[in-house]
Amino acid sequence: MPEPPLLSILHDIHTPAGVSWWPLAVGWWLLLILAIVLMLLLIRHWYRGNRLRREAMAELKRIRSEIREHGQHNRLSMQVNILLRRVALTLALRTLVAGLMGQRWLRFLDQRGGQGEFSRGPGRVLSQAPYALDPEVDSEALLKLAERWIRSNL
């Protein structure tokens, strides 16, 4: 029998199958883990910020209802001042905030979103009320100002 020509016994070239996306290479696993960790850190940061805002707003709501029930407006300025100071201490360095009193404290609040309402508006009472026997307090304006300041900072 005669031998077949060599070209007739050759097979066509077969390309290998495409690279599968699964299982992932080690680099992709590391990138996926890093993305999940970053996402969890962002969620934690967002939740913490909102938790502080929720707690501050709940405290302001408690102060508002207490003032409506008992009508002690001289205590209002003290309670709002304490709340704003607590919020400010969570935002800025303790050494920067803790020693502020009077006009310096009001200027700090204005610089952080008070827009002059603490030095020249209803927030002025925060520096005057602790020393007055019966201070005149526009309670609703002061509470709205405190709420606006807390929302803008937290």
N, C-alpha and C positions, 0 to 999 in steps of 0.2 A: 504494500500500500504506500502510495506516495504521501509524504508528509505535507500537512497543510501549511500554507504560507504563514509566516510568523505574525503578520499583521492581523490575520483572521482569528488568532487565538487570544489577542489582547482584549481586555475589557475596558469599557469607558472609565474615565476618571470620576470617582465619586467624592463629592465634597463632604466634609464632616458636618455633623448636625450643629445647628446654632448653639451658642453658649446659653445655658438656661439662667434665668434670673434667680432661681432658687436652687440650692441654698445660697444665701448671701455670703459674700466674701467678708473677711474679718474687718476690713476698713469700713464697710457699710454698717456692720453691727455696731462698731464703735461710734460712728456718726449718728446712728439711730438712738443709742443710749444717751449720747450727749444732748441730742435734741429733746429727748424725754425729760432729762434732768433740768435743762434750761426752762422747759415749759412748766414743770412743777415748781421751780423757783419763782417764775413770774406769777403763777397762780397764787402761791403763798404770799408774795409781796403784795399783790392786789388785794387778797383777802385780809391781810393784816391792816392795810391802809383803810379798807372799808370798815373793819372791825373798830378801829379807833374812831372813825367818823360816826359809826352807829352808836358807840358808847357815849361819845360827847353829845350827840343829838338827843339821846335818851336822857342824859343828865340835864340838858337844857329844857327838855320837855317836863321833867320832874320839877325843875325850878319854876317854870311857867305855871304849872298847875298848883304848886305850893303858894305862889304869890296870888293867884286868883282865889284860892281858898281862904288864906289868912290875911292877905292884903298888907304884908309887912314890906313895904317898898325899900326901907333902909337896908334890909337884909338882901334884897335883890342885887344891888350893886356889889355887895361883898361876895355873894355866891357866883355871880357872873364873872367877877374878877378872878376868883379862885379857879373856876373852870377854864377861863382863857389862859391863865398862867400854867395850868396843868397841860393844856394842849400845846402851848408854846414850849414847854420843857421837853415834850416828846419830839418837837420839830427841830429845835436849835440846841446848841451846846448849853449845858447847865450853867457854866460860868458866864455865858453871855446873857441869859435870861433871868437867873435867880436874883441878881442884885438890882434889877431895874425897878424903879419906883417913880411915882409922880409923872411928870412930863416925859421923862425918858421912856417909861413904860408905854405911855400913850403913843409916842413917836414910833416905838418898835411895832406896836399893833398897826399903826397907819402904814408903815413901810411894808408890812407883810399882808397887805390887802385891805386895810381899813379905809384907804382913800381919803384921809383927813377927817373921817367921821369920829374918830376917838379924840383927837386934839381939839376939833372945833364943833363937833356935833353932839349927839346924845351920849357918846362914849366918854365925854368929858367928866361925867359924874363918877367914873371909876377912880379918879384921883382925888375928888372932892368929898365923896360920901363917907369915907372912913373917919373924917374929921368933923363932920357936921352932925348936929343933933337930929334934925329932921330934914334930910336932903330932899330936894325936889327931883324926882326920878320919873322920866317918861319911860315907864316899864316896857311898853310894847315896842317902842323904837329901840331901846337898849337890847331887848331880846332878839329883835330882827337883825340888828347890827352884829350881835354875837353869833347868831346863826349863819349870817353871810360870811363872817370872818372864818368860822370853823369850816364851812363848806369850801371856801377858797383855799384853805391851807391843808386840809386832809383829803 
